[in-house]
Amino acid sequence: MISALFPPYVVRALQRVDPILLAALSLLMFVGLVTLFSAGDSEIDIVYRQGMHFMVGLVFLMLFSQIQSKTLKQFAIWAYGIGLILLILVLLVGETKKGATRWLYVGVDIQPAEMMNLAVPMMVAYFFAEKPLPPRFWDIVIALMLVFVPMLLIMKQPDLGTALLIALSGLFVIYLAG
């Protein structure tokens, strides 16, 4: 029945998405919209806008579910390396706003620390994917270095919140690795 409603490429994308994940996300979105509606003086405009943001997020979920794991592994290496270079550039030539040097101006302001929110856990996961489990002591030490080098660079900006978030996400991946 679903194949009659959507083109074949959409059907293939839907088949690659975990149905439990999709159901959980849909439930969370619905609860969020109901909460927003009840807390927002019953204004439908804000609920509509948030619903549209949810739909855009679901489209990105469908798109990213099509990416092969090999491509994600390559992306992890590049994102981590470029992120480290950008963090060093922030310390050298970054823009200071409200006492913090967190941005690089390249036509628009970018904040490399935010890129590391994805790059660090992906890099640690890539590192452990290439190692036998349970991890050896030195593998854990190297993984901790993969986490703490960008964390320390971000703390120099100073941005303690992002640094802690990156540390926790990286440590969580290390914990999951065994």
N, C-alpha and C positions, 0 to 999 in steps of 0.2 A: 504494500500500500504506500509506503514512504517513497518508493521509487517512482510512483505515479505523480507525486507532488513536486519532486525536486529533480533537477538535472543529475546525470550520473556522477559528476565530480563532487556534488554536494552529498550524494548518498555514500560515496566512498569516504568522504571526510567524516561523516556521521558514524560510519562503521568503525573508524579508528579511535573514536573518543570513548573512554570508559563510561558505561551507562550509569554506574554508581556515582562517579564523580559528577557527571552531568546532572543527575537527580539531586545530589547534595547541593551543588551550586544553585540550581533552580530553586530549591527550597529556601536556601539562604537569601537569594535575591528577593523572593516573594515576601519573606518575613521582613527583610529590610525595607521594601517598598511599603508594606502595611505599617510598619513602625514609623517611617517617614511621613506617611499620610496622617497618621493619628497624632504625631507630635508637631506637625507643621500647620496647624489651624486648618486642616482639610484642604490645603492648596494643592490642586492637581498638577499645576505647572512644574513644580519642583519634583514631584513624583514622576511625571512624564520624562523630564530631563534625566533623572537618575535611571529610569527604565531604559532610556536610549543608551546611556553609558554602559549599562549591563549588557545590552544587546551587542554593542561594539566589542565588549570584553569577550562575549561568547564567540563572536566572529574570529577574534584573535586566537581564542582557544582552538577553534577548528583549524585555523591556518597553522598554528604552531604544532598541532598534533600530527601534521603531515611531514614534519621535518624528521629526517632519519637520525638515529643516534650517532652515527659516524660524523655527520655534519655538526651536531651539537658538541661533540668532543673537540672537533677542530675549532669551533667557535669559542669554546672555553679557553683554549690556549691563547688565541688571538685577543679575546676580550680581556683576559687577565694581564697579558703583556702590555697591551695598549693602555689599559687602566692604570698600571703602575707608572708608565711613562707620563701619562697625563697628571697623575698625582704629584710626581716630582716636578713637572712643569708648573703646577699650581703653587708649589713652594717657592719656585724661582721667579716666575713672572705673573703670578695670579693676581686677580683684582680683589681689592679689599673693600668690603661693604660691612658697615656696622661693626667694625673691629675684627672681622674674620676674613681670612684670605681663603676662599673656597671655590672661586670661579675662574674660568679661563674665558677670555673673550675671543671668539673666532667668527665675528659677524653677529653672533648671538652669544649670550652667556651660557656656558655649560658647567655643570658641577660633576667632575669625574668621580667623586665619592659615591654618587648614586649609581653609576655604572658598576661599581664594585659590589653593590648589593646583590647583583646576579652573578658577576664574574667569580667572586671568591668561592661561594658554595659549589658552583659548577666546576671550577678548577680543582678543588679538593676532591669532589666526586670523581672527576676524570683521573686524578692521581691514584685514588684507591681502586678504580676500575682496572688499572693496569698492574696491580699488585695482588699477591696471594692473600687470602683472608684466613685467619685473623691477621691484622697488620702487625708487623714487627715493630720493635721499639723505635728504630731509626726511621721507619716510615711515618710513625706518629710524630716524631720530632720534625721531619720535613713538612708534614701537613700543617703542623702548628706554625712553622715559619711562613707557609703560604697564607695563613690567616693573619698572623701578627704583623708582617711587614706592611701590608696596606693599612691595617688598623693603626699602626703607629704613625704612618704618613698622614692619615686622616686626623688623628689626634693633634698633630702639629698645626692644623688649619685654624683654630680648634673646632672640632665637631664631634663631641663626645657621644651624642646620640647615634649618629651614623656609625661611628667606630664600634660602639657596643653592639649595634645591630649586625654589623658584618662579623664581629667576633662570635656572637652567638650562633649565627647561621653557619659559619665555618665549623665551630665546635660541635654543633648538632650533626653535621655530616660526618665528622670524625667519630662521634659517638655511634652513629648508625653503622659505620664501617667495622665496628667491633672493638 
